[in-house]
Amino acid sequence: MFKLSQEQTDLVHSIQTDCYNNLSACLLQMEEVNYERVKEYSLKVLQMQPENAKALYRAGVAFHHLGDYDQALHFLTKAAKKQPSDANVKKYLQQTESKLGSYYQREKKMYKGMFG
């Protein structure tokens, strides 16, 4: 078995990252989106390239649709810092902040009813 050079290893990682990023982009275009797979592929990209703006956005979208708004906010906030003028990032960030606000208000009411 032969060993890859550092240059070859870097190239393999770059190609893998591109493939996973493209897979998640394609999945988001499908009629019925599998957000678990979008999340999986986006997180694989982020393991290799933690600052990849497209993967941050796609992970945020996936977490948003899976109902994990805290994680969605985390990834979308990072994506917004990388792409401050991207309308889609802004849209999902606003939607996620709105969902979180509603969630926290419901939770506050629930606890107020329990202990109030």
C-alpha positions in Angstrom: 0.0 0.0 0.0 1.4 3.4 -0.9 1.2 6.6 1.1 -0.2 9.8 -0.3 2.0 12.9 -0.2 0.7 15.9 1.8 -0.2 17.7 -1.5 -2.2 14.6 -2.6 -3.9 14.4 0.8 -4.8 18.1 0.6 -6.2 17.6 -2.9 -8.4 14.6 -1.8 -9.7 16.7 1.2 -10.5 19.6 -1.1 -12.4 17.3 -3.6 -14.3 15.6 -0.7 -15.3 19.0 0.6 -16.5 20.2 -2.8 -18.5 16.9 -3.3 -20.2 17.2 0.1 -20.9 20.8 -0.4 -22.4 20.1 -3.8 -24.4 17.2 -2.5 -26.0 19.3 0.2 -26.8 22.1 -2.4 -28.4 19.5 -4.7 -30.5 18.0 -1.8 -31.8 21.5 -1.0 -33.1 21.8 -4.5 -35.2 18.6 -4.4 -38.9 18.7 -4.1 -38.8 16.7 -0.8 -35.7 17.8 1.0 -34.0 15.4 3.3 -32.7 17.9 5.9 -30.9 15.2 7.9 -28.7 14.5 4.9 -28.1 18.2 4.2 -27.1 18.5 7.9 -24.8 15.5 7.6 -23.0 16.7 4.5 -22.7 20.3 5.6 -21.2 19.2 8.9 -18.7 17.0 7.0 -17.6 20.1 5.1 -17.3 22.1 8.3 -15.1 19.5 9.9 -12.6 20.1 7.1 -13.3 23.8 6.5 -14.9 25.3 9.6 -15.3 28.7 8.0 -16.9 27.6 4.7 -19.7 30.1 4.3 -21.9 27.9 2.0 -21.7 24.9 4.4 -22.5 27.2 7.4 -25.6 28.5 5.6 -26.7 25.0 4.5 -26.2 23.6 8.0 -28.2 26.5 9.4 -31.0 25.8 7.0 -31.0 22.1 7.8 -31.1 22.7 11.6 -33.9 25.3 11.1 -36.1 22.8 9.2 -35.3 20.1 11.7 -36.5 22.4 14.5 -33.2 22.9 16.3 -33.3 26.6 16.3 -30.3 27.1 18.7 -28.0 25.2 16.3 -29.6 27.0 13.3 -28.9 30.3 14.9 -25.3 29.3 15.6 -24.5 28.4 12.0 -26.6 31.2 10.4 -24.9 33.8 12.5 -21.5 32.6 11.4 -22.7 32.5 7.8 -24.0 36.1 8.1 -20.6 37.3 9.3 -19.0 35.6 6.2 -21.7 36.8 3.8 -23.4 39.9 5.2 -25.2 40.9 2.0 -26.6 37.4 1.2 -30.4 37.7 1.2 -31.0 34.0 1.8 -28.8 34.0 4.9 -30.5 37.1 6.2 -34.0 35.5 5.6 -33.2 32.3 7.4 -31.5 34.2 10.2 -34.6 36.3 10.7 -36.9 33.3 10.5 -34.8 31.5 13.1 -34.6 34.4 15.5 -38.4 34.7 15.2 -38.9 31.0 15.9 -36.6 31.2 18.9 -38.4 34.3 20.2 -41.8 32.5 19.9 -40.3 29.4 21.6 -38.9 31.3 24.5 -42.2 33.2 25.0 -44.2 29.9 25.1 -41.7 28.5 27.5 -41.9 31.5 29.7 -45.7 31.3 29.8 -45.5 27.6 30.6 -43.1 28.1 33.5 -45.1 31.1 34.7 -48.2 28.8 34.9 -46.3 26.2 36.8 -44.6 28.5 39.3 -46.6 31.7 39.1 
